[in-house]
């Protein structure tokens, strides 16, 4: 009888101990750790009007995905130029920072389906009429985060890149006439113009094709498929559209993946 009891106890312990790698949706009490900038309005930033709380479009989408997966979202803030290094060092599980999906990044990382679709724009000073198309950026000095896809776009267009930490610093240099242009996501620029009422700069031209933004994971991460399923549900139940309209006045989450 004692042997039988020990055998049953052993089976019970085996059932409770193991069997989960911590990655399955709703199967882990471990928090879902997101890497983000915290300085990129309106996607990920601190709201001074709300006790400096971390918020934004990407933050709310990340929190919605985590909730869908039955996990709590935690955020680790870093500069954009260090964000992928933090992912590779396993300081967090996923990057939530309007990361554009590019072939170069796809070679190194796994991506979820897109949760934002946008286009790039060239920003100049309001009194500068020298840029009206992508071709006009050749020879200009452009303020960009060094490792961003917008820096690559500037270089591809023939511009000289001045490295900055983010969009706010780029705008400052632009207004100080230390650079000629900056290139960024149209949604970020429109939000800045709307909330700041800054009439000293303008959108002068569009650049490139539309781009998809998605969550980024390490290649060995099991989270990509789980995020896709969560995003599918959030798109179906209208959550993504609701978050989009809150921040941009329209649904920017893109069409459902086929």
Backbone as numpy.savetxt, mean C-alpha at the origin, in Angstrom:
# Nx Ny Nz CAx CAy CAz Cx Cy Cz
-6.16 -50.28 32.26 -6.98 -49.07 32.26 -6.13 -47.81 32.26
-5.03 -47.86 33.09 -4.14 -46.70 33.14 -3.50 -46.45 31.77
-3.08 -47.54 31.11 -2.46 -47.40 29.79 -3.44 -46.81 28.79
-4.71 -47.27 28.87 -5.74 -46.76 27.96 -5.98 -45.28 28.21
-6.01 -44.91 29.51 -6.24 -43.49 29.85 -5.10 -42.63 29.34
-3.85 -43.12 29.50 -2.71 -42.36 29.01 -2.74 -42.22 27.50
-3.19 -43.29 26.83 -3.27 -43.24 25.37 -4.27 -42.21 24.92
-5.44 -42.18 25.60 -6.47 -41.19 25.25 -5.96 -39.78 25.50
-5.27 -39.60 26.66 -4.72 -38.29 26.98 -3.71 -37.85 25.93
-2.88 -38.82 25.49 -1.89 -38.50 24.47 -2.54 -38.05 23.19
-3.63 -38.71 22.79 -4.35 -38.31 21.58 -4.93 -36.91 21.73
-5.44 -36.63 22.93 -6.03 -35.31 23.16 -4.98 -34.23 23.05
-3.79 -34.50 23.65 -2.72 -33.51 23.58 -2.24 -33.32 22.15
-2.18 -34.40 21.39 -1.75 -34.30 20.00 -2.72 -33.47 19.20
-4.03 -33.61 19.52 -5.03 -32.85 18.78 -4.95 -31.38 19.10
-4.56 -31.05 20.36 -4.51 -29.65 20.76 -3.21 -28.98 20.36
-2.13 -29.74 20.36 -0.82 -29.17 20.13 -0.42 -29.15 18.71
-0.13 -28.56 17.85 0.23 -28.70 16.47 -0.97 -28.68 15.56
-0.70 -29.01 14.29 -1.76 -29.07 13.31 -2.05 -27.75 12.64
-1.50 -26.64 13.14 -1.73 -25.32 12.53 -0.40 -24.61 12.38
-0.17 -24.02 11.20 1.07 -23.29 10.97 0.91 -21.82 11.28
-0.27 -21.45 11.82 -0.51 -20.04 12.16 -0.90 -19.21 10.97
-1.01 -19.80 9.77 -1.30 -19.01 8.59 -2.71 -19.18 8.08
-3.44 -20.20 8.53 -4.78 -20.42 8.01 -5.75 -19.38 8.54
-6.67 -18.96 7.70 -7.63 -17.94 8.08 -8.43 -18.39 9.28
-8.46 -17.54 10.32 -9.27 -17.82 11.49 -8.73 -18.91 12.38
-7.53 -19.44 12.12 -7.02 -20.56 12.91 -5.92 -20.13 13.86
-5.58 -18.85 13.88 -4.46 -18.41 14.69 -4.84 -17.22 15.55
-4.34 -17.23 16.78 -4.53 -16.08 17.66 -3.43 -15.05 17.47
-2.44 -15.39 16.64 -1.35 -14.47 16.38 -1.87 -13.27 15.58
-1.41 -12.06 15.90 -1.85 -10.89 15.12 -1.31 -10.95 13.70
-2.00 -10.33 12.79 -1.55 -10.21 11.41 -0.77 -8.91 11.31
0.52 -9.00 11.05 1.39 -7.83 11.12 1.59 -7.20 9.75
1.24 -5.92 9.66 1.34 -5.16 8.42 2.47 -4.14 8.52
3.28 -4.04 7.47 4.27 -2.98 7.36 3.67 -1.84 6.56
3.85 -0.61 7.03 3.28 0.55 6.36 4.09 1.79 6.69
3.90 2.87 5.93 4.65 4.09 6.16 4.09 4.92 7.33
2.79 5.13 7.30 2.19 6.00 8.30 2.34 7.47 8.00
2.86 7.79 6.81 3.08 9.20 6.42 2.55 9.49 5.02
1.73 8.61 4.48 1.31 8.68 3.07 -0.20 8.90 3.01
-0.61 10.16 3.17 -2.01 10.52 3.12 -2.55 10.37 1.69
-3.76 9.85 1.49 -4.76 9.40 2.45 -4.74 7.88 2.69
-3.62 7.26 2.38 -3.57 5.79 2.41 -3.17 5.24 3.78
-2.16 5.86 4.38 -1.67 5.40 5.68 -1.01 6.59 6.37
-1.68 7.14 7.39 -1.20 8.37 8.03 -1.79 8.50 9.43
-1.29 9.46 10.18 -1.79 9.71 11.53 -2.73 10.92 11.51
-3.95 10.71 12.00 -4.98 11.74 11.99 -4.87 12.59 13.27
-4.37 13.81 13.12 -4.19 14.69 14.28 -5.53 15.05 14.94
-6.60 15.01 14.15 -7.92 15.34 14.69 -8.52 14.19 15.49
-7.87 13.02 15.44 -8.38 11.85 16.14 -7.26 11.20 16.98
-6.70 12.00 17.88 -5.65 11.53 18.79 -4.46 10.92 18.07
-4.18 11.44 16.88 -3.03 10.99 16.10 -3.11 9.51 15.73
-4.32 9.00 15.61 -4.53 7.59 15.29 -4.08 7.27 13.87
-3.46 6.09 13.71 -3.08 5.62 12.39 -4.35 5.24 11.63
-4.52 5.80 10.45 -5.73 5.55 9.68 -5.41 5.66 8.19
-6.41 5.67 7.36 -6.23 5.79 5.92 -6.88 4.66 5.16
-6.94 4.81 3.86 -7.58 3.81 3.00 -6.93 2.44 3.15
-5.60 2.38 3.03 -4.91 1.10 3.13 -5.07 0.49 4.52
-5.03 1.32 5.53 -5.17 0.84 6.90 -6.55 0.21 7.10
-7.59 0.87 6.58 -8.94 0.34 6.75 -9.15 -0.94 5.94
-8.58 -1.01 4.74 -8.69 -2.24 3.95 -7.94 -3.37 4.66
-6.75 -3.08 5.17 -5.98 -4.09 5.90 -6.75 -4.59 7.12
-7.36 -3.70 7.87 -8.13 -4.08 9.05 -9.34 -4.93 8.67
-9.97 -4.59 7.54 -11.12 -5.36 7.07 -10.71 -6.78 6.67
-9.56 -6.89 6.00 -9.06 -8.21 5.60 -8.73 -9.04 6.84
-8.03 -8.43 7.80 -7.68 -9.14 9.02 -8.92 -9.63 9.75
-9.94 -8.79 9.81 -11.19 -9.19 10.47 -11.84 -10.35 9.73
-11.79 -10.30 8.41 -12.36 -11.38 7.59 -11.64 -12.70 7.85
-10.35 -12.60 8.17 -9.55 -13.79 8.43 -9.57 -14.20 9.90
-10.32 -13.47 10.70 -10.42 -13.79 12.11 -9.19 -13.46 12.91
-8.44 -12.45 12.47 -7.20 -12.08 13.15 -7.18 -10.58 13.42
-6.34 -10.15 14.33 -6.20 -8.74 14.68 -5.07 -8.12 13.87
-5.32 -6.93 13.33 -4.30 -6.24 12.54 -3.37 -5.45 13.46
-2.07 -5.62 13.23 -1.06 -4.80 13.91 -0.21 -4.14 12.84
0.22 -2.89 13.12 0.95 -2.14 12.11 2.34 -1.75 12.62
3.33 -1.94 11.75 4.71 -1.56 12.03 5.09 -0.49 11.01
5.48 0.68 11.48 5.74 1.80 10.58 7.23 1.93 10.25
7.50 2.25 8.99 8.87 2.42 8.52 8.85 3.31 7.30
10.01 3.77 6.86 10.08 4.57 5.64 9.85 3.67 4.44
9.41 4.26 3.34 9.12 3.44 2.17 10.37 2.71 1.67
11.50 3.39 1.70 12.72 2.79 1.16 13.19 1.58 1.97
12.66 1.42 3.19 13.04 0.28 4.03 11.92 -0.74 4.16
10.81 -0.51 3.47 9.62 -1.32 3.73 9.78 -2.76 3.26
10.43 -2.98 2.14 10.61 -4.36 1.66 11.70 -5.08 2.45
12.70 -4.33 2.90 13.73 -4.94 3.74 13.12 -5.46 5.04
12.16 -4.73 5.58 11.46 -5.16 6.79 10.64 -6.41 6.55
10.04 -6.50 5.37 9.27 -7.69 5.01 10.19 -8.91 4.92
11.32 -8.72 4.24 12.27 -9.82 4.07 12.88 -10.25 5.41
13.01 -9.30 6.33 13.57 -9.60 7.66 12.51 -10.17 8.60
11.28 -10.33 8.09 10.17 -10.92 8.84 9.76 -10.09 10.05
9.93 -8.75 9.92 9.44 -7.88 10.98 7.92 -7.74 10.90
7.36 -8.06 9.74 5.91 -8.12 9.55 5.61 -9.13 8.46
4.31 -9.46 8.33 3.89 -10.52 7.42 3.57 -10.03 6.02
3.17 -8.77 5.92 2.63 -8.24 4.67 2.83 -6.74 4.64
2.98 -6.19 3.43 3.09 -4.74 3.26 1.77 -4.19 2.77
1.27 -3.16 3.47 0.03 -2.47 3.08 0.36 -1.01 2.89
0.71 -0.61 1.67 1.20 0.75 1.45 1.07 1.17 -0.01
-0.08 0.88 -0.63 -0.27 1.22 -2.04 0.90 0.73 -2.88
1.27 -0.52 -2.71 2.39 -1.09 -3.46 1.94 -1.45 -4.87
2.53 -0.80 -5.85 2.19 -1.09 -7.24 2.79 -2.43 -7.66
2.01 -3.20 -8.39 2.45 -4.51 -8.86 3.26 -4.32 -10.14
4.53 -4.64 -10.09 5.41 -4.53 -11.25 6.11 -5.86 -11.49
6.57 -6.11 -12.71 7.28 -7.38 -12.99 8.49 -7.56 -12.09
9.22 -6.48 -11.81 10.41 -6.58 -10.97 10.04 -7.03 -9.56
8.97 -6.47 -9.02 8.54 -6.85 -7.68 7.93 -8.26 -7.66
7.23 -8.61 -8.72 6.64 -9.95 -8.78 7.71 -11.04 -8.80
8.89 -10.71 -9.29 9.98 -11.68 -9.29 10.49 -11.96 -7.88
10.27 -11.02 -6.96 10.79 -11.15 -5.60 9.71 -11.47 -4.56
8.46 -11.03 -4.85 7.42 -11.12 -3.84 6.13 -11.70 -4.43
5.25 -12.15 -3.54 3.92 -12.59 -3.93 2.95 -11.45 -3.66
1.95 -11.29 -4.54 0.98 -10.21 -4.39 -0.44 -10.77 -4.31
-1.28 -10.05 -3.58 -2.70 -10.36 -3.57 -3.33 -9.81 -4.84
-4.62 -10.07 -5.03 -5.32 -9.38 -6.11 -5.35 -7.90 -5.75
-5.47 -7.01 -6.73 -5.45 -5.57 -6.45 -6.63 -5.12 -5.58
-6.37 -4.11 -4.76 -7.46 -3.47 -4.03 -7.55 -1.98 -4.36
-6.67 -1.51 -5.27 -6.75 -0.15 -5.80 -6.25 -0.16 -7.24
-6.91 0.61 -8.08 -6.45 0.82 -9.45 -6.33 2.33 -9.66
-5.16 2.77 -10.13 -4.94 4.21 -10.25 -4.02 4.51 -11.43
-3.69 5.80 -11.57 -2.77 6.21 -12.62 -1.80 7.23 -12.06
-0.64 7.36 -12.70 0.34 8.34 -12.26 0.09 9.70 -12.87
0.50 10.73 -12.14 0.37 12.10 -12.65 1.65 12.87 -12.37
1.92 13.85 -13.24 3.07 14.74 -13.07 2.57 16.02 -12.41
3.21 16.39 -11.31 2.83 17.60 -10.57 3.90 18.67 -10.77
3.45 19.87 -11.08 4.37 21.00 -11.25 3.87 22.18 -10.41
4.65 23.24 -10.37 4.15 24.47 -9.78 3.05 25.03 -10.66
2.12 25.72 -10.06 0.94 26.20 -10.78 1.30 27.16 -11.92
2.41 27.88 -11.79 2.79 28.85 -12.82 3.72 28.27 -13.88
3.94 26.96 -13.83 4.83 26.30 -14.77 4.01 25.67 -15.89
4.19 26.15 -17.10 3.43 25.64 -18.25 4.30 24.78 -19.17
5.48 24.37 -18.66 6.41 23.65 -19.52 6.10 22.16 -19.63
5.17 21.66 -18.82 4.84 20.23 -18.86 3.35 20.05 -19.15
3.06 19.40 -20.26 1.66 19.10 -20.59 1.48 17.65 -21.03
2.60 16.92 -21.10 2.54 15.50 -21.48 3.72 14.78 -20.85
3.69 13.47 -20.91 4.76 12.66 -20.35 6.10 12.98 -20.99
6.10 13.30 -22.28 7.34 13.57 -23.00 8.06 14.80 -22.46
7.31 15.70 -21.82 7.90 16.95 -21.35 8.72 16.82 -20.07
8.74 15.64 -19.45 9.50 15.51 -18.21 10.99 15.26 -18.47
11.35 14.99 -19.71 12.76 14.74 -20.03 13.61 15.95 -19.65
14.68 15.68 -18.90 15.59 16.74 -18.49 15.16 17.48 -17.23
13.95 17.20 -16.73 13.47 17.85 -15.51 14.07 17.17 -14.28
14.11 17.89 -13.17 14.52 17.30 -11.90 13.27 16.93 -11.12
13.16 15.64 -10.74 11.95 15.13 -10.11 12.24 14.62 -8.70
11.45 15.05 -7.73 11.60 14.59 -6.34 10.80 13.31 -6.14
11.48 12.21 -5.78 10.83 10.91 -5.64 11.46 10.08 -4.53
10.65 9.20 -3.90 11.22 8.16 -3.04 12.06 7.25 -3.93
13.31 7.04 -3.53 14.29 6.44 -4.43 13.90 5.08 -4.98
13.22 4.25 -4.17 12.91 2.89 -4.62 11.46 2.73 -5.09
10.73 3.83 -5.23 9.34 3.74 -5.64 9.22 3.52 -7.15
8.05 3.03 -7.57 7.84 2.86 -9.00 7.75 4.21 -9.71
7.39 5.26 -8.96 7.33 6.60 -9.57 8.73 7.12 -9.87
9.70 6.76 -9.06 11.10 7.11 -9.35 11.54 6.44 -10.64
11.13 5.17 -10.80 11.46 4.45 -12.03 10.80 5.11 -13.23
9.55 5.56 -13.05 8.83 6.23 -14.14 9.52 7.53 -14.52
9.99 8.26 -13.52 10.69 9.51 -13.78 11.97 9.26 -14.57
12.74 8.25 -14.13 13.98 7.92 -14.82 13.72 7.45 -16.25
12.68 6.61 -16.41 12.34 6.11 -17.74 11.94 7.25 -18.68
11.37 8.30 -18.11 10.95 9.44 -18.92 12.06 10.44 -19.16
13.25 10.16 -18.61 14.38 11.04 -18.86 14.58 12.11 -17.81
13.86 12.03 -16.70 14.03 13.01 -15.63 15.18 12.61 -14.72
15.73 13.59 -14.02 16.78 13.34 -13.03 16.11 13.27 -11.66
16.35 12.20 -10.92 15.64 11.98 -9.66 16.41 12.54 -8.47
15.72 13.34 -7.67 16.20 13.83 -6.38 15.51 13.00 -5.31
16.27 12.23 -4.53 15.68 11.32 -3.56 15.08 12.07 -2.36
13.84 11.69 -2.00 13.15 12.25 -0.84 12.51 11.10 -0.06
12.03 11.41 1.15 11.43 10.36 1.98 9.97 10.11 1.66
9.29 11.07 1.06 7.87 10.89 0.78 7.28 12.07 0.03
5.97 12.01 -0.21 5.29 13.01 -1.02 5.35 14.40 -0.40
5.20 14.49 0.91 5.22 15.80 1.58 6.52 16.53 1.32
7.63 15.81 1.46 8.93 16.42 1.21 9.09 16.78 -0.27
8.54 15.96 -1.15 8.61 16.24 -2.58 7.88 17.54 -2.91
6.71 17.74 -2.33 5.94 18.97 -2.55 6.70 20.18 -2.02
7.34 20.03 -0.86 8.11 21.13 -0.29 9.24 21.55 -1.22
9.98 20.57 -1.73 11.07 20.89 -2.66 10.55 21.52 -3.94
9.42 21.04 -4.40 8.82 21.59 -5.61 8.45 23.05 -5.42
7.82 23.36 -4.30 7.40 24.74 -4.02 8.59 25.66 -3.78
9.69 25.08 -3.29 10.91 25.86 -3.08 11.73 26.01 -4.37
11.25 25.43 -5.46 11.90 25.47 -6.77 13.25 24.75 -6.77
13.39 23.80 -5.86 14.61 22.99 -5.84 14.49 21.80 -6.78
13.26 21.45 -7.18 13.00 20.47 -8.23 11.93 21.04 -9.15
11.77 20.41 -10.32 10.81 20.91 -11.30 9.47 20.20 -11.22
9.51 18.92 -10.86 8.29 18.10 -10.87 8.35 17.06 -9.76
7.23 16.45 -9.51 7.19 15.19 -8.77 6.10 14.34 -9.40
6.29 13.04 -9.38 5.32 12.12 -9.97 4.75 11.25 -8.85
3.44 11.11 -8.85 2.84 10.29 -7.82 1.49 9.77 -8.28
0.86 9.01 -7.41 -0.46 8.45 -7.66 -1.50 9.57 -7.71
-2.39 9.53 -8.70 -3.39 10.59 -8.84 -4.28 10.72 -7.61
-4.57 9.61 -6.95 -5.44 9.66 -5.77 -4.78 10.40 -4.62
-3.48 10.16 -4.43 -2.76 10.85 -3.36 -2.68 12.34 -3.64
-2.44 12.69 -4.89 -2.32 14.10 -5.25 -3.66 14.82 -5.13
-4.71 14.20 -5.63 -6.04 14.80 -5.53 -6.46 14.99 -4.08
-6.14 14.01 -3.24 -6.47 14.15 -1.82 -5.70 15.31 -1.20
-4.42 15.44 -1.54 -3.62 16.53 -1.02 -4.20 17.88 -1.44
-4.53 18.02 -2.71 -5.08 19.28 -3.20 -6.41 19.61 -2.54
-7.21 18.58 -2.30 -8.52 18.76 -1.69 -8.42 19.17 -0.22
-7.55 18.52 0.51 -7.48 18.76 1.95 -6.61 19.96 2.32
-5.65 20.31 1.47 -4.74 21.41 1.79 -5.16 22.74 1.18
-6.01 22.68 0.14 -6.37 23.89 -0.61 -5.13 24.61 -1.15
-4.11 23.83 -1.45 -2.86 24.37 -1.95 -3.00 24.68 -3.44
-2.99 25.95 -3.79 -3.15 26.36 -5.19 -1.81 26.66 -5.86
-0.71 26.39 -5.14 0.60 26.72 -5.70 1.16 25.60 -6.58
0.50 24.41 -6.56 0.91 23.32 -7.43 -0.30 22.80 -8.20
-0.03 22.02 -9.24 -1.13 21.50 -10.06 -0.74 20.17 -10.69
-1.74 19.43 -11.13 -1.52 18.24 -11.94 -1.36 18.71 -13.38
-0.18 18.44 -13.95 0.11 18.94 -15.29 -0.10 17.91 -16.38
0.05 16.63 -16.04 -0.07 15.58 -17.06 -0.23 14.22 -16.41
-0.79 13.29 -17.17 -0.82 11.89 -16.74 0.43 11.21 -17.26
0.80 10.12 -16.59 1.99 9.39 -17.01 1.73 7.89 -16.94
2.11 7.19 -17.98 2.00 5.73 -17.99 0.56 5.23 -18.06
0.43 3.93 -17.87 -0.86 3.28 -17.89 -1.42 3.21 -16.47
-2.64 2.73 -16.35 -3.19 2.51 -15.01 -2.37 1.43 -14.31
-2.29 1.54 -13.00 -1.52 0.58 -12.22 -2.38 -0.06 -11.15
-2.02 -1.29 -10.81 -2.71 -2.02 -9.75 -1.89 -1.97 -8.48
-2.56 -1.73 -7.35 -1.90 -1.76 -6.05 -2.44 -2.94 -5.25
-1.55 -3.63 -4.55 -1.94 -4.85 -3.86 -1.10 -5.04 -2.60
-1.50 -6.00 -1.78 -0.71 -6.40 -0.63 0.48 -7.22 -1.11
1.63 -7.03 -0.48 2.85 -7.76 -0.87 3.29 -8.70 0.26
3.72 -9.90 -0.12 4.14 -10.93 0.84 5.49 -11.51 0.41
6.15 -12.16 1.35 7.33 -12.93 0.99 6.91 -14.09 0.09
7.82 -14.57 -0.72 7.51 -15.64 -1.66 7.04 -16.92 -0.97
7.55 -17.17 0.23 7.19 -18.40 0.93 5.96 -18.26 1.82
5.28 -17.12 1.74 4.13 -16.88 2.61 2.87 -17.57 2.09
2.06 -18.16 2.98 0.79 -18.77 2.57 -0.37 -17.76 2.54
-0.06 -16.50 2.83 -1.13 -15.52 3.02 -1.76 -15.00 1.73
-1.05 -15.09 0.61 -1.57 -14.53 -0.64 -2.95 -15.05 -1.00
-3.12 -16.36 -1.00 -4.40 -16.97 -1.36 -5.48 -16.62 -0.34
-5.09 -16.53 0.92 -6.05 -16.18 1.96 -6.55 -14.74 1.80
-5.63 -13.84 1.47 -6.02 -12.45 1.25 -6.93 -12.33 0.03
-6.64 -13.09 -1.02 -7.48 -13.06 -2.22 -8.92 -13.45 -1.88
-9.06 -14.49 -1.08 -10.39 -14.95 -0.70 -11.10 -13.89 0.15
-10.35 -13.28 1.07 -10.93 -12.23 1.92 -11.34 -11.02 1.08
-10.48 -10.61 0.15 -10.79 -9.46 -0.70 -12.00 -9.74 -1.59
-12.11 -10.97 -2.06 -13.27 -11.37 -2.86 -14.56 -11.18 -2.06
-14.53 -11.59 -0.79 -15.69 -11.43 0.07 -15.99 -9.97 0.36
-14.94 -9.18 0.59 -15.12 -7.76 0.89 -15.63 -6.98 -0.32
-15.26 -7.46 -1.50 -15.77 -6.82 -2.72 -17.24 -7.20 -2.93
-17.57 -8.46 -2.68 -18.94 -8.94 -2.89 -19.93 -8.29 -1.93
-19.50 -8.10 -0.67 -20.44 -7.55 0.30 -20.45 -6.02 0.34
-19.66 -5.40 -0.55 -19.68 -3.94 -0.67 -18.74 -3.20 0.26
-17.96 -3.94 1.06 -17.06 -3.28 2.02 -15.98 -2.46 1.32
-15.35 -3.02 0.29 -14.31 -2.29 -0.42 -14.84 -1.01 -1.05
-16.03 -1.09 -1.64 -16.64 0.09 -2.24 -16.94 1.15 -1.19
-17.41 0.72 -0.03 -17.73 1.65 1.04 -16.48 2.38 1.53
-15.39 1.63 1.74 -14.14 2.24 2.19 -13.60 3.20 1.12
-13.68 2.79 -0.13 -13.21 3.64 -1.24 -13.97 4.97 -1.29
-15.29 4.89 -1.22 -16.10 6.10 -1.32 -15.88 7.03 -0.14
-15.58 6.44 1.02 -15.30 7.27 2.21 -14.08 8.15 1.97
-13.05 7.59 1.34 -11.80 8.32 1.18 -11.68 9.09 -0.13
-12.35 8.61 -1.20 -12.13 9.21 -2.51 -13.41 9.67 -3.21
-14.57 9.34 -2.65 -15.81 9.75 -3.30 -16.22 8.83 -4.42
-15.45 7.81 -4.69 -15.77 6.84 -5.74 -15.10 5.52 -5.42
-15.53 4.46 -6.10 -14.96 3.15 -5.86 -13.67 3.01 -6.68
-12.54 2.96 -5.98 -11.23 2.86 -6.64 -10.64 1.46 -6.48
-11.45 0.52 -5.96 -10.91 -0.81 -5.65 -10.75 -1.68 -6.89
-11.26 -1.25 -8.03 -11.06 -1.99 -9.26 -12.07 -3.10 -9.43
-12.11 -3.70 -10.62 -13.04 -4.80 -10.88 -12.64 -6.06 -10.18
-13.60 -6.95 -9.99 -13.31 -8.24 -9.35 -12.36 -9.03 -10.24
-11.49 -9.77 -9.61 -10.56 -10.62 -10.36 -11.31 -11.72 -11.07
-10.94 -11.99 -12.31 -11.64 -13.00 -13.08 -11.13 -14.39 -12.78
